[in-house]
Amino acid sequence: MKKQDFIRELTSALASIDAQSRAEIIADINEHFAEGAAHGQTEEEICKNLGQPGQIAEQVLEEYNAYKTNNNTEYTSGIDDIVSSAMEAIENIDIGGIVSSALKSAAEATRAASDVFSHTHSENTPPTVQWQSNTSNMDIPWSADTTTETEGTTRIRGGYEIDISKVFTGVTGINISLSVCNVKLMSNPQSNDVSVVIQGKSRYNVFQLENKNGTLIIRQREPFVKFQLFGFRSTLEATIYLPASFTGDIKATASIGNISATGIRGNLRLLTSAGKIAVDGHVAGKVNLHSSAGNISLTGSLVHDVIAKSSAGSVKVESQEASGLVLGSSAGNIDVRVGKLSGDANLSTSAGYVKLSAQDVQGNITAKSSAGSVHMYLPQDVNCRINVKKPSMGSVSNYLTGNPHSPYILHASTSIGSVTLEPLARHQN
């Protein structure tokens, strides 16, 4: 089967869904053909890999009906949206053949991608595609289009190239929910307003930007169905500039993407499923950081009330003063370097090491590892009662005197590994 026949059959089989959704699916299929051509695949091979148009349509209709029932007018984005795919029911996809094929030139990919919407376009002449209110079967949105609804909500429909820039006043809190996107929170001392800039390439998403009673909402809804055979590479980046005086609550969620915050005050709750989190210069407020598959780092002059946990990454904290640390990892290291530990610290990992370096300790310390070492660099006469549990398989080396009358306890333990407590002066030398 040739590409035009494949798309014609699929378009006909999808006649019962709305034109916009149908256009999104056809655009996905066209990109698969372009990607496949770039990897040395013929049209016939790509058609075979994709499966029968009727198969795809059947799965799409099932996804479409479920999406319409469950989502209605809600603007949501989450892990389920990312991992859901209409291609789950299509078998015998030759991924190995695609990967092993020799790469073709960029010119070939461009020529293949140009034949997208109509049999009247030749392989060598890119079609002219524009936004239309009544989208035909072969048309897709190509650039962002902004609409402001009666209640004041600004929704921006995205195309391949996204370039959104908006300014909001009277913002006291921020709620961000994006999917395949890097998120940057940055301080802007020169403005009292909040600026939002979203740029890059993305699938046909709808972006919602709204100041709702002082809370700035930034959300992204993906298409109800996403084909991932060759994989569209999203390069979205959202940068939020905050005034230096901002001290409100900030929640940012990215299903796939890195999150960073530089010079931000206020309470932070940052979550990502497949990305790293970096907070730099935090001086006040509570911090809650979670990553499923990335590293977490936190630096600042004054760090308090921190919860930072990663499933498959390391957690690192550096600060002049810190307290209320709850740091954990399932398969990574915990590394804490502070001038003064003015409150409790609970450090734990399942398959990594725990390291703590502090010049002054005024709090309880609990350090645990299931299958790694625990190493601490502290003052010789650290203000703690020392309680070290001998590991099942490993050794204990304690070179600290501690303070047997202190109200604080230093507890260190590991199941498989070593526990070492050394004077900070020795480590510095």
N, C-alpha and C positions, 0 to 999 in steps of 0.2 A: 504494500500500500504506500502511496505517495503522501507527502505532507498535506497538500490541498484536499485530497480525498478524506484524509483522517480528520482534519479540522471541519470539513463540511459535514461529515457524519456526526461528529461530536456536537457541533452547533445545533444541528437538527434535533438530536436527542435531548438537548438541554432547553428546548423551546419553552418548557413550562415554568422556568425560573425567570426572575427579572433580568432586564437587559444589562444592568450594571454588573451583577454577579456573574452573568454569562461572559461578559467582556473580560472580567478578571481571570476567569478560568482559561479562556482562549489565550489571554496574554501569557499565562503560566506555560501553557502548552507550546506556544511560539518560542518562549525562552528555552524550553527543553530542546527544541529543534536546533536553536542557535548554539546552545552549549554542546549538544551532541555533535554538531558539525565541527565545532572547535576541537573536539576530542577525536576527530577522524571517523565519525559515524556517518553512514549514508542515511537518507530519509527512510528507506525500508527498514534498516536496523533500528532506528529510533522508534519507528512505529511499533516494531516487534517488542522492543523494550517497554514501551508504554502500555501495551496491551490493547485490547479491543475498545474502540470508542464507546460501545454500548456498556462495557464493564465500568469504564470510568464514569459514564453518565449515571449509571445505577448507584454507584457509591456516592457521587456528588449529590444526587437528589436526596439520598438518605441523610447525608451531612447537612444539606441545605435545610431540610424540613426540621431536623433536630435543632439546628442553629436558630432558626426563626422562632421555634417554640420556646427555647430556653433563654434567648437573649433579648428579643423584642427590641426595645429602644435603649437598652443599657449600653454604656460604653465601658467595656471591661477588657482587661488584658492580664494573662497569667500563664502559669506553666502549662495548664491544660490546653490553652490556645496554641502554644508553641508546638507541643508534641503531637497534637491532633493532626491528622493528614488523611486526605481521601485516598491516598495511594496505599493505605494499609491493607486493603483487600485485593490489591493487584499483585499477582505472584509472578515468578520467573523474570524478575528484572535483573538484567545482566550488568550489575555494578562493576564486577571485575573486568569485563570486557571494555567498559567505558574508561575505567581508570588506566588500564594497560595500553590503550590506544595512543598512538603518537600524537603529540599536540600539533595542531595546525596553526597557521599564521593568524594574526588578529584580523587581517583583511578578509580571510575566509569566514571568520565568525561574524564580521560585520555584514558581509554579503548575505550570509544565511539568515541573520536576524532581520534584515531589511524586508524580507518577504513575509509579512505578518498578517495583513488584514484582508487582502482582496486579490483575486486571481489577475486583476488588471495591472498589478505591480510586478515588475520583473525582478529577478534575483539581484540585479546590480543597481537598482534605483530605489533608494530609501523612500518609503511612503511619507506623506505629510499627515500627521495625526494631530488633531486638535480636540480640545474639550468640547463636548456637545451635550446639551440638556437631554436630548432624546438619543441615547446611544444605540447605534445599530449593532448587529451581531458581531461585526469585526472591529468595532472601534473600542478604544480604551482611553481612560484619562491619562494624560502624559505629564501634566504639571499641576501644582497645587492650586486649589480653588477655595476661596474663603467665603463663608456665609455667616451672618450674624442673625440669630433667631430672635423672636419677640422677647424672650426672657433675658436676653443679653448674652447668651452662650455663644461663644465663637467656635465654630467647628471647621476644620480645614481638611479637605479631602486631598490625600497625597497621591502623587504619581511617582515615577521613577526618581526624578530630581526634586528633592524637598529643600525649600528655603523659606523658613518661617521666622519672623521676627516681630515680637509684640512687647509692649510695655504695660505694666499693671500698677495701679496706685492703691493704697490702703490695704496692703497685704499683711496679714498677721500670722498666717500659717500656710504651709505648702504640702500638697499631696500629689506625688508623681507616680504614675503607673505606666511604664513603657515595656515593650517586649524586646525586640532585637535592637538595642540602642545603648550607647555609652552615655552616662549622665555625669555632668560636671556642675558642682555648686561652687560659686566663686563670689568673693566679697568685692563690692564696688563702692568704695568710700565716697565717690564723687556724685552719687545719686541717692535719692530717697525712695526711688521706685524700684520695682522688680522687673528685670528684662529677661525675656525668654527667646533663645535662638535655637532653632532646630534645623539642621542641615545634613545633607548626604543623600544617599539612595535608599529607597524603601519600596516595598510592595504597595499595593493599593490599600493603604490604611486610611482611617479617618482619625484625625487628631482633634481632641476636645481641649480647648484652653478657656478657662472660665474662672472669674473671681466670684466665688459664692460666699457671700457674707464674710468676707475677709480671708477666706481660704482659697488660695490659688490651686486650681485643679488642672493637672496636665496629664491627659490620658491618650491612649492609642488603642484603637480597635483594629485588629487584623481581619483579613477576609475570612469567611467561614470555612474555606477550604484552601489548603496550601500544598502544592506539589513540591516534593523535595528530592526528585530523582537526581538532577544535576546540581541543585542547590543554588538558590539566588543568594548572592552575597550582600547583605544589608550593611551599609556603612553609616547609619544614622548616628548623630551625636547631638545631644541636647545640653545646652549650657544655660544655666540659670544664674543671673547676676543679682546679688542681694545687697542692700545697703548695709553699711558697717554697723548701723544701729539695730539691725534685725536680730531679735532674740526669741522668735516664735518656734513652734514645733515644725519639724521638717520630716516627712516620710517619703522615701524614694524607693521604688521597686523596679528592678530590671530583670526580666526573665533570662535574657542572654545579653550580657554587657557589663562593662566596668562602671563603678561608681566612685567618684572622687569628690572631696569637699576641702576647699582651701580657705583658711581664714574665716570660717563660719562659726558664729556663736549660736546659742539656742540648743534645743534638744534635737538630736539626730536619731532617726531610725532608718537604716539603710539595708536593703536586702537584695541579693542577686542569686540566681540559681547557677549561672555559669559565667562567672566573672570575678574580678578582684575588687577589693574595696580599699581606698586610701584616704585617710583623713589627716590633714596637715594644718597645724596651727590652731587646733581647737582649744579654747580657753575656758569655756563655761558650759553648763547644761549637761543633761544625761545623754549617753551615747549607747546605741544598740545596733550592733553590726552583725549581719549573718550572710555567709556565702556557702553554697553547697559545693562548689568546685573551684575555689580560688583563694588566694592569699589575702590576709587582712593586715593593714598597717595603720598605726595611729601615732602621730607625733604632736606635741604641743607643750607649752610652758606649764599648763595646769590642767590635768586630766582627772576628772572625778566621775564616779558612777558609770563605769564602762562594762558593757556586756559585749563580748566579741567572740563569735564561734564560727568555725569553718569545718565542713565535713571532710574535705580532701585538700586542705591547704594549711599554711602556717599562719600564726598570729604573732604580730610584733608590735610592741608599745615602747616608745621612747618619749620621756618627758622630764622636766625639771622636778615636778611634783605630781604624784598620782595617789589615788585612793579608790576604794570600792571597785577593784578590778575582778571581773569574772571572765576568764579567758579559757577557751576550750577548742580542741580539735580532735577529730577522729583519726586522721592519717597525716598529721603535720606537726611541726614544732611550735613551741611557745617560747618567745624570747622577750624579756622585759628588762629595760635599762632605764632606771630613774635615779634622780638625785635624792629625793626624799619620798619614802613610802609612808604617807600620813594616814593610811587607813588599811583595811583588810585587802588581801589579794588571794584569789582562788584560781590556781593555774593547773590545768589538767589536759592530758592527751593520751590517746590509746596507742598510737604507733609512732611516736616521735620523742624528742627530748624536751625537757623543760629547763630553761636558763633564766636566772634572775640576778641582776646586778643593781645594788642600791647602796647609797652612801649613808643613809639614815633610815631607820625603821621604827615606826610608831603604829604598829598594827599587827594583826595575825597574818601568817603566811601558810598557805596550804598548797603544796606542789606534788602532783601525782602523775605517774606515767605507767601504763600497763606493759609496754615493751620498748622502753627507752631509758636514757639516763636522766638524772636530776642533778643539776649543777648550779650552785649559788655562790655569788661573790658578794660578801657582806662585811661590815665592820667586825674586827676581831672579837670585840665584846658586844655583839649585836644585842639590842634590847628585846630579847625573846628567850623564852624557855625552849630549849631544843628537844624535839621529839622526832627521832629518825627511826623509821621501821626498816628492819633488815629485809632485803629482797629475797624472793625464793631462789632466784638465780642471779647472783651479782654480789657486789661488795659495797661497804659503807666507809667513807673517809671523811672524818669531821675534824677540821682544824680551827674551829671557833670555840670560844669559851662560853659565850652567851650570858644571860642574866637569869639565874634561877628564881629570882624574886619578881620578875617582870609579869605584868598582867597579860602579855602577849605570848602566843605560842607559835613556834616554827615547826610545821609538820611536813616531812618529806618522805615519799615512799615510791617504790617501783616494784613491779613483779619480776621483770626480766631486764636487768640493767644495773647501773651503779648509781650511788648517791654520794655526791662530793660537796662539802661545805668548806669554802676557802676564804681567807681574809681578803678583803677588797684590795688592800695595799699590795699584796703579792701579785694579784691579777694585773693591777695597773703597772707594776714594774715589769 
